[in-house]
């Protein structure tokens, strides 16, 4: 099987946490699925817009001699230079030049650039299909990952109907491609005003409630949803979130009309990016068979952050993009009681400090317990990984996460989650009983349950059973292999 995986990012952007963000989840999903498909013996080509930062990423890009070109009604001919590379995992990479998304001057400009990227992917697919007819492989489908790439599915569907006389392969070849869209966070939908229809090559006939119009704007999420053969989610939590009536993203009605074609393939985590045995950021590398390195990581981090960490005391972490004010309030309340024992906590947020009473309360707790609660805002990717490798527990409060990357990444490092129950965490985790013989996390439901879950974790840390828990969670299969296999079967079903 030969597939294109279109995404607007396949590497976390500089300064962006590799999980807990839409960009991070998108990058890991794209890379993870591509690797999973390759392991199954398929050819999976990642396609993304070229960014200036790629020049410093050591990708070894090779420029194709012939650019790809496409016509937009009322816009004229557009050309894009194409670059190829192969990632260390063996996954093929194609980067499309033009207007980098990182240089967009506004949200509308970013949307326009994403639309042109979608048309470029359709043109590249048409070019590949033309090569196939001359004796190449067989391109079978295009998978659009994330809101920025959703327009790709629409561009392929509409491109198959185009009357083109440029001497290239017939656009009708595109009609045979399976079109799959993977929405990650519809709240990040890209939109444009009605006046921009011509600039992105969309017929005015599609400006209606059955077409791309959504609350008075051109919606890329809706364009992807109405044009895809299948809408795929990375877990049942994500699927539920798309269908929930009254959801904040407002697309529940759109997705319910496609409910029969809305399928979960499960989630995963990129085992190459999250691997304590090879992670260049951790102080000492380790694995499930030899976890002594984790203890050394803990001691090193304690010295670096000047933590008052007594021998054998548990260390918990709060990582990612940082809490909301409500989550900060919850955290401050629980930690104000928990830090009276021997627990030490590090909050390392990739975001700046938020504003609100919750953050003020956290500051007061940190001041009352110097060396026991360390608050680090604007944390680097290096600090996030070093803390993940050192911590005994990861506190997860985010109700918005529908993918579960954070808890899966934590378990890879033997960092046991203390997590709020959500559809995503329920799918990835099993609550630990008092015996610690089964399970993978300390789960809680109500807001006041965080303190109790932390107490359960601290008590477990004092027993010999916690060592078995750490090794058990490190050995859990959490990669994208199963999701890749399900995606494979799904595309085979589309093809009939």
Helices and strands as residue ranges (DSSP letters): E 2-7, H 22-39, E 43-49, G 52-56, E 62-63, E 68-72, E 76-80, E 82-86, E 92-96, G 101-103, H 107-133, E 139-145, G 147-149, H 151-159, G 171-176, E 178-182, G 186-188, E 191-192, G 194-196, G 198-200, G 204-206, E 213-214, E 217-219, H 220-227, E 230-233, H 236-243, H 252-257, G 259-261, E 262-264, H 292-304, E 315-320, H 325-338, E 344-349, H 357-368, E 373-377, H 381-390, E 393-396, H 405-412, E 416-420, H 423-428, E 441-444, H 449-461, H 465-475, H 481-494
